[in-house]
Each structure stands twice: as structure tokens, then as C-alpha cells.
């Protein structure tokens, strides 16, 4: 809703990061349909079969989400510097 969908993003999109695959099922389906790799924080109550890179963890805990997203942001920053 906020971005307007993957189709309106500037290409190439390297990957989409999803925190809760159950709540964001439409974003997951759209990314898979467009061929965009999906990195997702997946809890035990979710099906990770459509996710390319699964990060097992608690997708309900703000501290856990912040930890994972901060780590991914640092890795992305290092990747752009190289």
C-alpha cells in the first residue's frame, strides 16, 4: 500500500526484505511473481517455501526485528562500499 507495489519501483531491485510473511503475503506473492529475490524473517508459524533466503527468528518481537534489519542494513552498506 505504501510504496505502490513492486512494479513501480526503480529497477533493478536486488531483493525484497519481508519481516512477517503471513501479514505481508501480498508483497511476498508479488515479489515471487516478478522474480525478485525474497529475504524474510520467518517464525515457526509461517511457511517459508516461497522465500529465497530464510532468516529464522521471532517476527513479532521489535528487538529481534531491529537486530536483524540493522545487520542487513550494515551488510548492504558494506556491499555498496566495496
C-alpha positions as CSV (number, residue, x, y, z in Angstrom):
1,X,0.0,0.0,0.0
2,X,2.7,2.5,1.0
3,X,5.1,2.0,-1.9
4,X,2.6,1.3,-4.6
5,X,3.8,-2.2,-5.5
6,X,6.9,-3.7,-6.9
7,X,6.1,-2.8,-10.4
8,X,6.5,0.9,-9.7
9,X,10.0,0.6,-8.1
10,X,13.1,1.6,-9.9
11,X,14.7,-1.5,-11.5
12,X,16.8,-3.5,-10.9
13,X,15.5,-4.4,-7.5
14,X,18.2,-6.5,-5.8
15,X,15.9,-8.1,-3.2
16,X,12.9,-7.5,-1.0
17,X,13.1,-7.9,2.7
18,X,9.9,-9.0,4.5
19,X,9.5,-9.2,8.2
20,X,6.3,-11.2,8.6
21,X,5.4,-13.4,5.6
22,X,1.9,-14.1,6.9
23,X,1.0,-10.4,7.3
24,X,2.8,-9.4,4.1
25,X,1.6,-12.3,2.0
26,X,0.6,-10.0,-0.9
27,X,4.1,-8.5,-1.0
28,X,5.6,-11.9,-1.0
29,X,3.4,-13.1,-3.9
30,X,4.1,-10.0,-5.9
31,X,7.9,-10.4,-5.4
32,X,7.8,-14.0,-6.4
33,X,5.7,-13.2,-9.4
34,X,8.1,-10.5,-10.6
35,X,11.2,-12.7,-10.0
36,X,12.6,-10.6,-7.2
37,X,14.6,-12.5,-4.6
38,X,12.9,-12.5,-1.2
39,X,14.8,-12.3,2.2
40,X,12.4,-12.9,5.1
41,X,12.4,-13.2,8.8
42,X,10.2,-16.3,9.3
43,X,8.7,-17.5,12.5
44,X,7.7,-21.1,13.2
45,X,4.0,-20.3,12.4
46,X,4.8,-19.4,8.8
47,X,5.5,-21.3,5.6
48,X,9.0,-20.4,4.2
49,X,8.5,-22.2,0.9
50,X,8.2,-19.1,-1.3
51,X,11.2,-17.3,0.5
52,X,14.6,-17.4,-1.2
53,X,16.7,-16.5,1.9
54,X,15.0,-17.5,5.2
55,X,16.1,-15.9,8.4
56,X,14.6,-18.0,11.2
57,X,13.5,-15.7,14.1
58,X,10.7,-14.1,16.0
59,X,8.9,-11.8,13.6
60,X,6.7,-10.4,16.5
61,X,9.5,-9.0,18.7
62,X,10.5,-5.4,17.9
63,X,14.0,-6.1,19.4
64,X,14.5,-9.2,17.2
65,X,13.3,-7.3,14.1
66,X,15.6,-4.3,14.8
67,X,18.6,-6.6,15.3
68,X,18.1,-8.4,12.0
69,X,17.3,-5.3,10.0
70,X,20.3,-3.4,11.4
71,X,22.5,-6.3,10.5
72,X,21.1,-6.4,6.9
73,X,21.5,-2.6,6.6
74,X,25.2,-2.8,7.7
75,X,25.8,-5.6,5.2
76,X,24.2,-3.7,2.4
77,X,26.2,-0.6,3.3
78,X,29.4,-2.7,3.2
79,X,28.4,-4.1,-0.1
80,X,28.0,-0.7,-1.7
81,X,31.4,0.5,-0.4
82,X,33.3,-2.4,-2.0
